[in-house]
Amino acid sequence: ELVKQLDETSAGLAKATGTGRDFQGTMMDSFHSVRSLGIDLGETSNAVQSLFNEFSGFTEQSKATQTALTATTAKLSALGISAQDTAKNIDLSVRALGMTAKQAADVQMELAGMATGLMNAGKMAADFGQSLSTLAVYGKNSINVFKNLAKAAKATGIETSRLLSIVGQFDTFDGAAEATGRLNAMLGGNYLDALTMVNMKEDERVDAIKRVMAQTGRSFSSLD
């Protein structure tokens, strides 16, 4: 049964990638390392396809690295994270953050573990991909900034993308001056300083707003 399934899956993979049977060995080696987790050949093949299509540097990796990336992607798929999202996030992390492919895959596993108690693992991965276009300016430290934003999203009940939109008002001095003016007027005091907010990272801005709102007995839900 396994031999029959291998033949069918390999044919499908060859057709999807247009590379013949080049990735059959990668698929099988990955499958053997994850099969004890209940992951089948179809899921492993989908992981290879997604990495081939979404990670621009996949074909340049060594056979061992391709196998490890495929296994990680298949494992994350079993946790509810689409193989496509994992492959895209690896690609973004390599190109925008200067990570190696292995480092990028390890980050995806780390975020999946962090998702427990915060949000659905699939949503965590999707939010990371969406946030990276904004946070990439911080290089590898953008991972920590995102983690803090994810925690803030859980604490405030506001989605990560919305939090980024809120604190994005402080990217320029003019925007920060207007936003701090509105917030200070609502809070009834001179709690936030525009120049300080401009020079903060996104997660630090969220924390600053949370602190002053706690001081005045307000919550994010009271904001329009």
Helices and strands as residue ranges (DSSP letters): H 2-17, H 24-34, G 35-37, H 41-54, G 58-60, H 63-78, H 83-97, H 101-115, H 121-135, G 136-141, H 142-156, H 160-167, G 168-170, H 173-187, H 194-198, H 202-215, G 220-222
